[in-house]
């Protein structure tokens, strides 16, 4: 392989940022498949076409926008829906979805929920941080930053026993690992302040050490379930509850740099849970409300399945999970989820708000389940694109000791679209000379990957609100270098 440099006007300051462009991703080691899980050839079930996936996502999102809930706009239920709408906005050509998120945030005045320490009330901060990353208006994260600074100054330590008064001020239930930590990690990424990420990591492992069953590789919902058993004598592991954790792991791994001391531990837990959940997927592609006693709760359930599909598909797309083992499982899950979206766009078979397995009306729906569907859809959309048009992969490394925010990167390629390989969001970019330019945020020593697709391979190109930022002037000093695989 011969590599030649791609010259670019000097852009970087403080440190050099290295960029490498290759045609195919490097192999990534992953946990072996469990022998009891049947493995189908990945090619036997191709990923759905990106256009079909996008159409289904937009249909479900449009139905949800037309049928708003009565929940407060800063409630966790809406916040999970918001996370899905942001995922859709990152791939859709319609501006309506991001516009809806901006309207929500302005209605909330960019404030979190009413309880200072409650993880559920921090969940909407994930969307605030993502909108700030795109628009860079400090007002978008100022209230969240002030609240998190207050928590850092006066943390609420203590037992995670769910029966102790005040325990909800700590991340004492497994759902909280989706609601709180990713908001802290995203704020750390967009501000360059490592304190927020370190707090999220430390509290994650405090909760995990308490609720994670190291034999079953599943999470108890909270301490009340340690001694409870299902009708078949098995431990009680709630379907959606473990979905919150797997999806939370994926959203944390997006922002824990590869060189962070905790990265390997996060990956290990993620792979352990993924392998166990693969065993527990039912023949129809869905998971049940009770993971270890599906016979007692035979009803199909889509909210947990949406979270699992998102978490597992993300891992396949990252190379953290072997495609030949997990690819067929996520494709079956997505196919099953898609079959539970009505012609009008209503997602059905959603277990209502709760804390443990329950039987429920199969007609039920809720916004948080739609959010899970949209997050899963964004990863299936990306999977379909990759299978249809192998992208060029650009690797950007910050070799310095300082955070590099809004770093302008250039890579070769004409009429290309740039996708963040970590989040699957299509980024604003501009053609420049014989290449494409886009912006990246990089922690010290961090390496991030970006996928370059031919524009014609995408069914739509997002109408990004951040397009103007891609054309902002280059900063002096330093240089970005690109090596292109021939």
C-alpha positions in Angstrom: 0.0 0.0 0.0 1.4 3.4 -1.0 0.3 6.5 0.8 0.8 10.0 -0.4 0.2 13.2 1.6 -2.8 15.5 0.9 -1.8 19.1 1.4 -4.0 21.5 3.3 -3.8 25.0 4.4 -2.5 25.1 8.0 -5.4 24.8 10.5 -4.5 23.4 13.8 -3.3 25.3 16.9 -1.8 24.1 20.2 -1.1 20.6 18.7 -1.1 18.7 15.4 -4.0 16.5 14.5 -3.1 13.5 12.4 -5.7 12.2 9.9 -5.5 8.9 8.1 -7.8 7.8 5.3 -8.3 4.1 4.5 -10.7 2.1 2.4 -11.7 -0.6 4.9 -11.8 -0.7 8.7 -9.2 -2.6 10.7 -10.3 -5.8 12.4 -11.4 -5.4 16.0 -11.3 -8.3 18.5 -14.6 -9.2 20.1 -16.0 -11.8 22.5 -16.6 -15.2 21.0 -20.1 -16.3 20.2 -21.7 -18.5 22.8 -22.1 -22.1 21.6 -25.8 -22.3 22.5 -26.7 -19.4 20.2 -27.3 -20.4 16.5 -25.3 -18.3 14.2 -26.6 -17.5 10.7 -24.4 -16.2 7.9 -24.5 -12.5 7.9 -25.0 -12.4 4.2 -28.1 -14.6 4.5 -30.1 -11.6 5.8 -28.8 -8.3 4.3 -29.4 -5.1 6.2 -32.6 -3.3 5.1 -32.0 -0.7 2.4 -31.2 2.7 4.0 -34.1 4.3 2.2 -36.6 1.8 3.6 -35.2 2.3 7.1 -35.3 6.0 6.9 -38.9 5.9 5.6 -40.0 3.8 8.5 -38.2 6.1 11.0 -39.8 9.2 9.5 -43.3 7.6 9.6 -43.0 6.7 13.3 -41.6 10.1 14.1 -44.3 11.9 12.2 -46.9 10.0 14.0 -45.4 10.9 17.4 -45.2 14.6 16.5 -48.8 14.5 15.5 -49.8 12.7 18.8 -47.9 14.6 21.6 -48.0 13.2 25.1 -49.1 15.0 28.3 -45.7 14.6 29.9 -43.7 17.6 30.9 -41.2 18.5 28.1 -38.3 17.9 30.5 -39.5 14.5 31.6 -37.4 11.4 31.1 -40.0 9.9 28.8 -39.8 12.9 26.4 -36.0 13.0 26.8 -35.6 9.4 25.5 -37.9 10.4 22.6 -35.7 13.4 22.0 -32.6 11.2 21.8 -34.3 9.3 19.1 -35.4 12.5 17.3 -31.8 13.7 17.3 -30.7 10.4 15.9 -33.2 10.8 13.1 -32.3 14.4 12.5 -28.7 13.3 11.9 -29.7 11.3 8.8 -33.0 12.7 7.6 -33.3 15.4 4.9 -36.2 17.0 6.8 -35.5 19.9 9.1 -38.7 19.3 11.0 -37.1 16.8 13.5 -34.3 19.0 14.6 -36.6 22.0 14.6 -38.9 20.1 17.0 -36.0 19.6 19.3 -35.0 23.2 19.3 -38.6 24.2 20.0 -38.6 21.7 23.0 -35.4 23.1 24.3 -36.5 26.7 24.0 -39.8 25.8 25.8 -37.7 24.4 28.6 -35.4 27.4 28.5 -32.6 24.9 28.2 -33.2 23.8 31.8 -33.1 20.2 33.1 -35.9 18.6 35.1 -36.9 20.0 38.5 -35.0 17.6 40.7 -31.3 18.6 40.9 -29.8 15.2 41.5 -32.4 12.9 39.9 -30.9 11.1 36.9 -34.3 11.1 35.1 -34.3 14.9 35.1 -30.8 15.0 33.6 -31.7 12.9 30.5 -32.8 15.9 28.4 -29.3 17.3 28.8 -28.2 14.8 26.2 -30.1 16.6 23.6 -29.1 20.0 24.8 -25.4 19.0 24.5 -25.9 17.6 21.0 -27.7 20.8 19.9 -24.9 22.9 21.4 -22.3 20.8 19.6 -24.0 21.7 16.3 -24.8 25.4 17.0 -22.3 26.5 19.7 -24.6 28.9 21.5 -23.4 28.9 25.1 -26.9 29.5 26.4 -27.8 26.0 25.3 -25.7 24.4 28.0 -25.3 27.1 30.6 -28.1 25.9 32.9 -27.0 22.3 32.7 -23.4 23.2 33.3 -24.4 25.2 36.4 -26.4 22.4 37.7 -23.7 19.8 37.1 -21.1 22.1 38.7 -23.4 22.3 41.8 -23.6 18.5 42.0 -19.8 18.2 41.7 -19.5 20.8 44.5 -22.0 18.9 46.7 -22.3 15.3 45.6 -24.9 13.1 47.3 -23.0 10.1 48.5 -24.5 7.2 50.4 -26.1 3.8 50.1 -27.9 2.6 46.9 -30.4 0.6 48.9 -33.6 1.5 47.2 -35.7 1.5 50.4 -33.6 4.2 52.0 -35.1 7.8 51.9 -33.3 10.1 49.5 -31.8 7.2 47.4 -33.2 8.7 44.2 -30.6 11.5 44.5 -28.1 8.7 43.6 -28.0 6.4 40.5 -29.6 3.6 42.4 -31.7 1.9 39.7 -30.5 0.5 36.4 -32.6 2.9 34.2 -30.5 5.8 35.6 -27.5 4.5 33.7 -29.2 5.6 30.4 -30.6 8.8 31.8 -27.7 10.4 33.6 -24.2 9.3 32.6 -24.5 10.0 28.8 -25.6 13.6 29.6 -22.5 14.1 31.7 -20.3 12.5 29.1 -21.7 14.6 26.3 -21.2 17.8 28.3 -17.6 16.9 28.9 -17.1 16.3 25.2 -18.5 19.7 24.0 -16.9 21.7 26.8 -13.5 20.0 27.0 -14.0 19.7 30.8 -13.0 16.2 31.9 -14.6 16.5 35.3 -18.0 15.7 33.9 -16.8 12.5 32.2 -14.9 11.4 35.3 -18.0 11.9 37.5 -20.1 9.8 35.1 -17.5 7.0 35.0 -17.0 6.9 38.8 -20.8 6.8 39.5 -21.4 4.3 36.7 -19.1 1.8 38.3 -20.6 2.5 41.8 -24.0 1.6 40.5 -22.7 -1.4 38.4 -20.9 -2.8 41.4 -24.2 -2.8 43.3 -26.7 -4.0 40.6 -24.7 -6.0 38.1 -25.1 -9.8 38.5 -21.6 -11.1 37.5 -23.0 -14.6 36.9 -25.9 -13.7 34.7 -24.3 -10.7 33.2 -27.5 -8.8 33.6 -28.6 -5.9 35.9 -31.2 -6.0 38.7 -33.5 -3.1 38.3 -32.8 -2.0 41.9 -32.1 -3.6 45.3 -35.7 -4.6 45.8 -35.3 -7.4 43.3 -32.1 -9.0 44.7 -34.1 -11.7 46.4 -37.2 -11.9 44.2 -37.8 -14.8 41.9 -40.0 -15.4 38.8 -42.6 -18.2 38.7 -40.0 -20.5 37.2 -37.6 -19.8 40.1 -35.2 -17.6 38.1 -34.0 -14.2 39.1 -36.0 -11.2 38.1 -34.3 -9.3 35.3 -36.5 -6.8 33.6 -36.4 -6.6 29.8 -36.5 -2.8 29.4 -34.4 -2.2 32.4 -31.5 -4.1 30.9 -32.2 -2.3 27.6 -31.6 1.0 29.4 -28.2 -0.3 30.5 -27.0 -1.7 27.2 -28.1 1.5 25.4 -26.4 3.5 28.1 -23.2 1.6 27.6 -23.3 2.3 23.9 -23.9 6.0 24.6 -21.1 6.1 27.2 -18.6 4.3 24.9 -19.2 7.0 22.3 -17.4 9.5 24.6 -15.0 7.4 26.7 -11.7 7.8 24.7 -9.9 4.7 23.7 -6.9 5.7 25.8 -9.0 6.2 29.0 -8.1 3.8 31.8 -11.8 2.8 32.1 -12.4 2.1 28.4 -11.5 -1.6 28.6 -13.8 -2.2 31.6 -16.7 -0.5 29.7 -16.0 -2.7 26.7 -15.8 -5.8 28.8 -19.2 -5.2 30.4 -20.7 -4.3 27.1 -19.6 -7.5 25.5 -20.7 -9.6 28.5 -24.2 -8.2 28.4 -24.4 -8.4 24.6 -23.4 -12.1 24.6 -26.0 -12.9 27.3 -28.8 -10.9 25.6 -28.0 -12.7 22.3 -28.9 -15.9 24.1 -32.2 -14.5 25.4 -33.5 -13.2 22.1 -36.7 -15.0 21.2 -37.4 -16.8 17.9 -39.5 -13.9 16.6 -36.6 -11.5 17.0 -38.0 -9.7 20.1 -37.1 -9.9 23.8 -39.8 -10.3 26.5 -40.6 -8.2 29.6 -38.9 -10.9 31.7 -35.5 -12.0 30.3 -35.3 -15.3 32.3 -39.0 -16.2 32.4 -40.5 -15.3 29.0 -43.1 -18.0 29.3 -44.8 -16.0 32.2 -44.8 -12.9 30.1 -45.2 -14.1 26.5 -46.4 -10.8 25.1 -44.2 -9.2 22.5 -42.5 -6.1 23.8 -40.9 -3.4 21.7 -39.4 -0.8 24.0 -36.8 -3.1 25.4 -36.3 -4.6 22.0 -35.7 -1.2 20.5 -33.0 -0.5 23.1 -31.3 -3.8 22.5 -31.4 -3.3 18.8 -29.8 0.1 19.1 -27.1 -1.1 21.6 -26.2 -4.3 19.6 -26.4 -2.6 16.2 -24.1 0.1 17.4 -21.6 -2.5 18.6 -21.7 -4.3 15.2 -21.1 -1.0 13.4 -18.2 -0.2 15.7 -16.5 -3.5 15.2 -16.9 -4.2 19.0 -19.2 -7.2 18.2 -18.5 -9.7 15.4 -20.9 -9.1 12.5 -21.2 -12.7 11.6 -22.6 -13.5 15.1 -24.6 -10.4 16.0 -25.5 -9.0 12.5 -28.3 -11.6 11.9 -29.7 -11.0 15.4 -30.0 -7.2 15.0 -31.5 -7.6 11.6 -34.1 -10.0 12.9 -34.8 -7.6 15.8 -35.2 -4.6 13.4 -37.5 -6.6 11.1 -39.6 -7.5 14.1 -39.7 -3.9 15.4 -40.7 -2.7 11.9 -43.6 -5.1 11.8 -45.0 -3.4 15.0 -45.2 0.0 13.4 -48.7 0.4 11.9 -49.4 1.8 8.5 -50.1 5.2 10.2 -46.8 5.1 12.0 -47.9 4.1 15.5 -45.5 1.8 17.4 -47.4 -0.9 19.4 -46.6 -3.5 22.0 -44.9 -1.1 24.4 -44.9 -2.1 28.1 -46.1 1.0 30.0 -43.9 2.9 32.5 -42.9 0.5 35.3 -40.0 -1.2 37.1 -40.4 -4.9 36.4 -42.0 -7.4 34.1 -45.7 -7.0 33.6 -48.5 -8.1 31.2 -49.9 -5.2 29.2 -52.3 -4.2 26.4 -50.5 -4.9 23.1 -52.0 -1.8 21.7 -50.1 0.4 24.1 -47.5 2.9 22.8 -45.3 5.6 24.4 -42.8 8.3 23.3 -39.8 6.7 25.0 -40.3 3.5 22.9 -40.4 5.6 19.8 -37.1 7.2 20.8 -35.6 3.7 21.2 -36.9 2.8 17.7 -35.4 5.9 16.2 -32.0 5.3 17.8 -32.1 1.7 16.6 -33.1 2.9 13.1 -30.2 5.3 12.9 -27.8 2.3 13.4 -29.7 0.1 10.9 -29.6 3.0 8.4 -25.9 3.2 8.7 -25.6 -0.6 8.5 -27.6 -0.6 5.2 -25.4 2.2 3.8 -22.2 0.4 4.6 -23.4 -2.8 3.0 -24.5 -1.0 -0.1 -21.6 1.4 -0.6 -18.4 0.6 1.3 -17.3 4.0 2.7 -13.8 5.4 2.9 -12.8 5.7 6.6 -11.0 8.7 7.9 -9.2 8.5 11.2 -8.5 11.7 13.1 -6.1 11.7 16.0 -5.3 14.4 18.5 -1.7 13.8 19.5 -1.6 16.7 21.9 -2.4 17.2 25.6 -5.2 19.8 25.1 -8.8 19.4 24.0 -9.3 20.3 20.4 -12.8 21.7 19.9 -14.2 22.5 16.5 -11.0 21.3 14.8 -11.2 21.8 11.0 -10.3 18.6 9.2 -9.9 18.1 5.5 -9.9 14.8 3.6 -9.7 13.9 -0.1 -12.8 13.0 -2.0 -15.2 14.9 -4.3 -19.0 15.0 -3.8 -18.7 13.1 -0.5 -20.9 13.1 2.6 -19.2 12.7 6.1 -20.7 10.5 8.8 -19.4 10.4 12.4 -18.5 6.8 12.8 -19.2 6.9 16.5 -22.6 8.5 16.6 -23.8 7.7 13.0 -24.7 11.4 12.5 -24.2 12.9 9.1 -22.0 16.0 9.6 -22.1 19.4 8.0 -19.3 19.6 5.5 -18.1 21.6 2.6 -16.2 20.8 -0.6 -12.9 22.5 -0.7 -10.4 22.2 -3.6 -10.2 18.4 -4.2 -11.4 17.4 -0.8 -14.1 17.7 1.8 -13.9 19.7 5.1 -15.7 19.1 8.4 -15.2 19.8 12.1 -14.3 17.5 14.9 -14.1 17.7 18.7 -11.2 15.6 20.1 -10.0 14.9 23.7 -6.3 14.7 24.4 -4.9 11.6 22.7 -8.3 10.7 21.3 -8.8 9.1 17.9 -12.1 9.4 16.1 -13.3 7.8 12.9 -15.4 9.3 10.1 -17.1 7.6 7.1 -17.1 9.2 3.7 -19.9 8.1 1.4 -20.6 9.2 -2.1 -23.4 11.7 -1.9 -25.5 9.7 -4.3 -25.4 6.7 -2.0 -27.6 8.5 0.6 -31.4 8.6 0.2 -31.3 12.0 1.8 -28.7 14.5 3.1 -29.6 16.2 6.3 -30.7 19.9 6.2 -28.2 20.8 8.9 -28.6 23.9 11.0 -24.8 23.9 11.4 -23.9 24.2 7.7 -22.5 27.7 8.2 -19.9 26.5 10.8 -18.2 24.3 8.2 -17.2 27.4 6.3 -15.7 29.4 9.2 -12.2 30.6 8.8 -9.2 28.3 9.4 -7.1 28.9 12.5 -3.4 29.6 12.0 -0.4 27.5 13.0 0.1 23.8 12.9 -1.0 21.6 10.0 -3.4 18.7 9.4 -1.9 15.9 7.3 -3.8 13.2 5.5 -2.5 9.9 4.2 -4.7 8.2 1.6 -4.7 4.5 1.0 -4.3 3.8 -2.7 
